[in-house]
């Protein structure tokens, strides 16, 4: 994944309808995006960083979280691999410092006051998550945090249960998505943060999405 991210073609196709999807336009993903606006607010508030500081957002999409970050008084460095998403984000949030890149190809920066992401970290394999978290930890100021919100599962049994439930409800697109990508289970994800010298806390935000708050030990 050092070059073109493996799911980039999906986002090139999805860019124009992304905001409609997260607003309930697709019933298959309604629960995944339940409480979306509150999730974005929670991510930024969980940084507990000084206003005016610089926050990196990885996987900005169309810029929804970026705008919340700016509204709360931070500077934003946005990292996004999809050229089509970049265009939409630049139009929506022109004040953002938007750069090409992804979780394993982060731009060089001065130490950051925080790193955030929503609905994106599951594109990485477990080993890639290890590498990415290590890279992010190296870019943080002392006491700064990494805060993510993303689909994850308590354990493997919970993951299989949710896939089966999606199939039973006729939500085959959702089930295919859950099986195609690399949605983490919390114990393995905790190991990834610990290997980078970070302690992490998890909190469920809806039936699919978990808040992940990591800081240096």
C-alpha positions in Angstrom: 0.0 0.0 0.0 3.0 2.3 -0.3 1.7 3.5 -3.6 -1.9 3.7 -4.7 -4.3 2.7 -1.8 -6.1 -0.6 -2.6 -9.6 0.9 -2.2 -9.0 4.2 -4.0 -11.1 3.2 -7.0 -14.1 2.7 -4.7 -13.8 6.2 -3.4 -13.4 7.7 -6.8 -16.7 6.2 -7.7 -18.3 6.9 -4.3 -17.3 10.5 -3.9 -20.3 12.2 -5.5 -22.8 10.2 -3.5 -20.9 9.9 -0.2 -22.7 12.7 1.6 -26.0 11.3 0.6 -25.0 7.8 1.9 -24.0 9.1 5.3 -27.3 11.1 5.6 -29.4 8.0 5.4 -29.7 7.7 1.7 -28.8 4.0 1.8 -30.8 1.9 4.4 -28.1 -0.8 4.4 -25.7 1.7 6.0 -28.2 3.6 8.2 -26.9 2.0 11.4 -23.3 2.4 10.5 -23.7 6.2 10.2 -26.3 6.5 13.0 -25.5 9.7 15.0 -22.9 10.8 12.4 -22.9 14.5 13.3 -22.5 13.7 17.0 -19.7 11.2 16.2 -17.7 14.0 14.4 -18.1 16.3 17.3 -17.1 13.6 19.8 -13.9 12.9 17.9 -12.8 16.5 17.9 -13.8 17.1 21.5 -11.9 14.0 22.6 -8.6 15.5 21.4 -8.6 17.9 24.4 -6.0 19.9 22.6 -5.3 23.6 22.8 -7.3 25.8 20.4 -5.2 27.1 17.6 -3.2 23.9 17.5 -2.6 21.8 14.4 -4.5 18.6 13.8 -3.9 16.1 11.0 -7.0 14.4 9.6 -6.3 11.2 7.6 -8.8 10.3 5.0 -10.7 13.6 4.8 -13.3 12.3 2.3 -15.5 15.2 1.4 -14.4 17.3 4.4 -17.1 16.8 6.9 -14.8 16.2 9.9 -12.4 18.8 8.6 -15.0 21.5 8.9 -15.8 20.5 12.5 -12.1 20.7 13.4 -11.9 24.2 11.9 -15.1 25.3 13.6 -13.6 24.4 16.9 -10.6 26.6 16.4 -7.9 24.3 15.1 -5.7 24.4 12.0 -6.2 21.3 9.8 -3.8 19.4 7.7 -6.0 17.1 5.6 -4.6 13.9 4.0 -6.6 12.2 1.3 -5.6 9.7 -1.5 -8.6 10.1 -3.8 -8.3 12.9 -6.3 -12.1 13.1 -6.6 -12.5 13.4 -2.9 -9.8 16.0 -2.8 -11.7 18.2 -5.2 -14.9 18.0 -3.2 -13.1 18.6 0.1 -11.2 21.6 -1.3 -14.5 23.1 -2.5 -16.3 22.5 0.8 -13.4 23.4 3.2 -11.1 25.8 1.3 -9.3 26.9 4.6 -7.9 23.4 5.0 -4.3 22.5 4.2 -5.1 19.6 1.9 -2.4 17.2 0.9 -2.2 13.9 -1.1 -1.3 10.9 1.0 -2.7 8.1 3.1 -2.2 6.2 6.4 1.2 4.7 5.2 2.3 7.8 3.3 1.9 10.7 5.6 3.3 14.2 4.8 6.2 15.6 6.8 5.0 18.0 9.5 6.1 19.7 12.7 4.9 17.8 15.8 1.1 17.7 15.9 -1.5 18.6 18.5 -3.6 15.6 17.4 -4.4 13.1 14.7 -7.9 12.2 13.8 -9.8 10.0 11.3 -13.3 8.7 10.8 -14.6 5.7 8.8 -11.2 5.0 7.2 -8.7 3.0 9.3 -10.4 -0.3 8.4 -8.8 -0.1 4.9 -5.5 -1.3 6.4 -4.5 -4.9 7.3 -3.6 -5.6 10.9 0.1 -5.3 10.0 -0.4 -2.0 8.1 -2.3 -0.7 11.1 0.7 -1.5 13.3 3.0 0.5 10.9 0.6 3.4 10.5 0.1 3.8 14.3 3.8 3.8 14.8 4.2 6.6 12.2 1.5 8.6 13.7 2.9 8.3 17.2 6.2 9.7 16.0 4.4 12.8 14.8 2.6 13.7 18.0 3.6 16.3 20.5 3.9 15.1 24.1 0.4 14.6 25.6 -1.2 14.8 22.1 -3.7 12.1 21.1 -4.8 10.0 18.2 -8.6 9.9 18.0 -10.4 7.7 15.6 -14.0 6.6 15.0 -14.5 3.6 12.9 -16.4 0.3 12.5 -14.8 -2.3 14.7 -16.0 -5.4 16.7 -15.6 -6.6 20.2 -14.1 -9.9 19.1 -14.3 -12.3 16.2 -17.6 -13.8 17.3 -19.2 -10.4 17.3 -17.9 -9.7 13.8 -19.3 -12.9 12.5 -22.6 -12.2 14.2 -22.9 -8.8 12.6 -22.1 -10.2 9.1 -24.7 -12.9 9.5 -27.3 -10.3 10.7 -26.6 -8.2 7.6 -27.2 -11.2 5.3 -30.3 -12.2 7.2 -31.7 -8.6 6.7 -31.0 -8.7 3.0 -28.2 -6.2 3.4 -25.8 -8.0 1.1 -23.8 -4.8 0.1 -23.1 -4.2 3.8 -22.2 -7.8 4.4 -19.9 -7.9 1.3 -18.2 -4.7 2.6 -17.7 -6.2 6.1 -16.1 -9.3 4.5 -14.0 -7.4 1.9 -12.2 -4.9 4.0 -10.2 -5.2 7.2 -12.5 -4.2 10.1 -10.5 -4.7 13.3 -11.4 -6.5 16.5 -10.7 -4.5 19.6 -8.1 -6.8 21.3 -5.9 -6.8 18.1 -6.3 -3.1 17.7 -5.3 -2.5 21.3 -2.1 -4.5 20.5 -1.4 -2.2 17.6 -1.5 0.9 19.8 0.5 -0.7 22.6 3.3 -1.7 20.2 3.6 2.0 19.3 3.9 2.9 23.0 0.3 4.2 23.3 -2.4 3.4 25.7 -5.9 3.3 24.2 -9.5 3.5 25.3 -12.5 2.3 23.4 -16.2 3.5 23.6 -19.1 2.3 21.5 -20.8 5.2 19.6 -23.4 3.1 17.7 -23.8 -0.6 16.9 -20.9 -0.5 14.5 -18.7 2.4 15.3 -16.2 2.7 18.2 -14.4 5.7 19.5 -10.6 5.1 19.9 -8.6 7.5 22.0 -4.8 6.8 22.2 -2.1 8.8 24.0 1.5 8.1 24.9 2.2 6.0 28.0 
